[in-house]
Amino acid sequence: MPEKPLSYGKKNILKRSDEELLALYNSSGKTDYFGELYNRYIPLLYGVCLKYLHDADRAQDAVMQLFENLLPKVSTYEIAVFRTWIYSVSKNHCLQILRKENKEIPVDFSANSMESYEVLHLLSEDEEDNERTEALKNCMEKLPEAQRISITHFFIDEMSYADIVESTGYTLSRVKSYIQNGKRNLKICIEKHTT
């Protein structure tokens, strides 16, 4: 009996949810599934890349490069909501490009990034405030190991989420959680030691 066409034809692929396409790709390895899923988000990814790279051609190149990078390893990630995950991955991809070129990275002054800046500022070991620097060192030592490793990689080593996943073996959701919880724990601990 001849093999049935991929997912019973193109029309059927288009009807599949993101989660179904991802599961089908992970189980079969057939690129049509991931290709369709990725195509749905090209406008979003292009917008993200354009925001960070400020150049239409470079943004297009980054979107294509991201597809090529993800295709062989997307099945190794734990992805709860594809849209959220791909947005985060594309942003980190662009930041990585900018870091490699030593270009200035556009800053988003949301509350979350301001909190990140505060942690980053502390981690830069500014000698002006020895009390806070000492508090930070003590508080870093008190963090659970996974949080300490993730915080160090993200803020000091300037690694992307994907790089941390690759380096540590933690899942993407765990890395995000360790960084978020680590920042919160550091902030609470430092406030206790400096007030």
HELIX and SHEET records of a PDB file:
HELIX    1   1 LEU A    6  TYR A    8  5                                   3    
HELIX    2   2 LYS A   10  LYS A   15  1                                   6    
HELIX    3   3 ASP A   18  SER A   28  1                                  11    
HELIX    4   4 THR A   31  ARG A   40  1                                  10    
HELIX    5   5 ILE A   42  LEU A   53  1                                  12    
HELIX    6   6 ALA A   56  LEU A   70  1                                  15    
HELIX    7   7 VAL A   74  THR A   76  5                                   3    
HELIX    8   8 PHE A   82  LYS A  100  1                                  19    
HELIX    9   9 ALA A  111  LEU A  123  1                                  13    
HELIX   10  10 ASN A  130  LYS A  142  1                                  13    
HELIX   11  11 GLU A  145  ILE A  151  1                                   7    
HELIX   12  12 THR A  152  ILE A  156  3                                   5    
HELIX   13  13 TYR A  161  THR A  168  1                                   8    
HELIX   14  14 LEU A  172  THR A  194  1                                  23    
END                                                                             
